[in-house]
């Protein structure tokens, strides 16, 4: 039996001849036509070069042309899409840039014969890898066009040329885009039809590149490729500044069809997790700034800048441009405020909105009042002042994304969510660390997202060198050793029983507490000061008034002690622990008694709070722990000193207050 399979190619049975077959002289065979599919079914067959036709098998059997046509290349693309949806890798080519400065990598068809009157479609299917743009360009007279696609966001960021009709990008899924540039040719002659990695020259590393799986030229309305091949690895293409064009495959990844951009961003905002770039200041005096240059602004253009940022060691982000659309806006990304600086004659409109988790979105709108280019800068500011300032080479802040839109157009920034790569530029010494910060959604749970457990501030207190000044309530076996145990701080206890900070007007010695300030180790990191009840009840130090600065009065003693502690341990954080009242049965250290100076203990309480507030010293109001006049039976052993329950209550409250202070930035620069 002889079986011939060429579906749709025969309408009558062929005749066989064996005349040229040795040993088969006189043989004969009758051909019988069969059908390749059942009646009522369909099949594809090639009807012209690169074009398939769809046929229906009808009674007879007869193959009936349905008139439906498809390019063989489009069917192959559909196969690739199915592979991608199922998470499989897709065969492709990778354009790998050459090494060196000032390169402009290009894969092009040299001396392509442009013909006057043709409407051509220059097409590439591409995907970002380490590089994120692709450009289609021809500079020939009568065939001049160019367009650049941002492969990360699927937006066309530049287009032009005398012969350009349109530039369109179609998402194919999983980061792949079909990029089609249509041009009307007005002159006949050869020219280079180029596919470039970047619209501008840059420094290459012989490793980075983009994926390209098809490069074709066709007349509008047809599917016939006018290039000898669509395969980027074909040697019919000329390579410029390309280290290689290799056959490879895109990485395998389980694919879910992409959500619409708005839905995706909302999902991330509420539930999601993204990484952010850390912008880091240089060592020494500098003006740390990061920008992506823009060109071609026209007076009157509306420019919109949107930045999502979070503080780290630095908490002020200055957004600045002194050309094109000019603005100078400083955002405090700790408290969520913006200041519009009057640097330029036309003030910008600026706003800041909290996104949760310490992240803020800063938005600026400004009209261009200078034609030409602009460098929209992201500048790190220190706690006060502007540029320059002295940096440490480590401190900085986080930027999750930065976009720029002109006249409500698409985002023009390349790698808008990674400021560590080209074409982002930065000032001398400044650096950008990729994926250094974590961007959490408003409702996200760090534990369920794979992040670390909630940090309540405890970690920052462990091994902190602490010194405790105070009365017998501090030096005794009461709250101080328990507080050290709960926090992990390394304690130097300098409390003195029966002491006060200042002058004594009774038989008790003066300055017992303040005399020990000189014993605080210079490298102490936190000093707790418990002024205690003795200034009122034992020494009866004159109360004085706010503004006193010597140990002659209680107000002055508090002031003088804090100043002396700062001089003794310049880097230490000072925390004042307030005094509580003894119980109703205590003879002297309680509310309701007037001492020999005519004062009451609540006046001494007020002095502590007032001076701490005035000097910017964190204050632990121990009365809010529940210890005091009416709870003495619960928490005091002698109507004044804590019992075991009171000591634990005192220490536990102090520890939580310190953790809260840490969460609010106690040990931040």
Phi, psi and omega in degrees: 000138175249121180250120179252123180240102173214079190307130174079002186269347185235133173249349175219150183293132178284157176263140182257142175232134180250018186299328183267008184257114181300132177085359181243021180301131179087353180288156178214158178208140179257125179276136178240126179284133172247190177236141183279335172225165182289158177303133181096349179262177187235158172211157176257145171210154183287127180253340173200174185303117176077006183235132178255145175245146180261125182243149176246131178274119180249178181302142180147303352285154178220141178269117183252124180289124179278346183087355179280133181234151176208142176286140177302326181294326181290325177294322177297321178297322178296322176299316179299320181296319178298319177300317181295317181299325180277000176089005181278160176287155183244127177300136182199181173244154175239127174273116183253123182293153174282169177269152175123169181269153174068028181269157176220081187301134184213141171244117187217157173267111184286144175052043177295134186278086175292141182236128180304133179098342179287143167253112188252150174242113177265120191231139171222142171252120191217162178214143179291145165236247176287330175261153191237017178224160170217140180234136170253130189206144167220136181248012182291147176296127182085354178217051185260117177205157173201146175204143183236132181250131170280107185286348179275330184239353179072027181247142177275118189259350177197145176201153180176191182107144186297334185255004181290132172260309182200162173223125186227136176244132179239124179288128178260353180107147175056037175089355178274142178227141169265118186247116184239125177247124182253133182223145175261115185276131184242004177210142179270136178158165182280151176198164181268119177265106194253147168240113184250153176285326185219148177285346182229161178289151181203182179263121182262165185234005178071015180229317188282161178177198178225162175269136174223126181246355178202138177219109187225161171229131181215156174284145180301133180091359178235171177237010181279124180284124180275347171280153177299334180209154173260354183281118182299337180278352182298139179284001172286347174265142176269142182249132178232127180055031175247125177293324180190161168233110191246149168284131182205197176215147176292151180301142176290139178200132177297128189247131167247132180311134187299140173288159172301148187305315182295316180297319180298316181293322177295320180297317178294318182301319184273312189244342199274187183213124176229163175259161183228157178272136173265124175268126189240135180285158177280171173278134178087189182292130182193175180230076187298122182214150181224135184203164174232115188294146177238149179230167169076024178285144179246141179305129182102347177300137176268120183250131178240124177250133177225124183230133173253122189217162178214144179290154165230243176291328177258145187237007178236127178246121178257126176255126195213140170211132180247018175209166183065243171272113188261133180203160179211097186235128178249122180255128171270105186266022167258315183256350177079051178229155176233145175238123178267110184278139185275053181282327186240158188293334182248105184294144178279166170260127184222147177215160177221136183226134178287140177250355183100153177065023180086001181268144179227147173253119179256131182232132181233135171238130180210146178265135179293128176242004176226126181284148178120217184263174175205152175243094180290104189267145171249108188247132176279130174248148173282188186299326179223160175077191182232214179268151350278168172214169183269117181260168182249001179079001183233322188284154179180205180210171185252140173235119180277322178200155176216123181234155175223131179231140180243125180054045178063022178277190180288164175297129183263349180285130171277147181048053184293346179249014177212095184275011182265356186239163174298148007270019175293132178247162180212160180287166185302129176086339179285148180226160177231128183254119184290140173053039183272328183253155180255125178258116183252145175291164184301319185257009187286149177254114183305325182292314181290337179275358181095003177278181180284169178293163180300130179265110182271007180102353184297319186300325184290340182272339184298130178068011174290135178280117184240152173230138182242120172255139179172191183268199177298336178295333178270314186284335180286176181278060183246244187283326192300309179294328177293320179297318177298320179292322181288330185258340184082010178287152179265111193265133163248108186267114182248022178293155179226123181295136178074012187264163169220170182286320194248206185295136175259138175251012179237195180285349178288148181291151176276155167061021182301324182278315184290335179297340184268359179300324182293348179269357178292124178302140185296334182267014178300141183257337177212132178242124174259134181240113177252095184301329174076171185272356186291330179302326177274312194265334184249297179287334184051053177298136176305138184295313183072202183213161178299134186113340174293143184229012179239170182283007181287339180228167179292314176304313181294324180296317179299316179297309185296322181295317180295320178296317181293322178297318180299320179291323183286320181228083190300332184264357185285146170270130181261130177233125179265132177255117185294164181267145174248162180276143170291172183283175184301334184269356180285140188290322191233323191265066184205163174288157180091355179249142172255125183277184184294344177268001180083019182249162176245159187293331180295333175293327177287323174302313183298322179299318180299311182296319185293314182291318178301316179298316183295324183270359180071034181258126178304141187233128175260111180274092188294340178297335179285354176281346183105355179274134179169196190307313187269000179244019184299325181294332180278321194239000183235146182269333183222032183071009177212301184283142183295142167276188183299318180294317180294321179298316179294320180296316179301308183296319181295319179294317178300316183298317180293322177298319179295319178297320177296321177296322177298315180298333179269005173100025183306318184259010175288160181299000000 
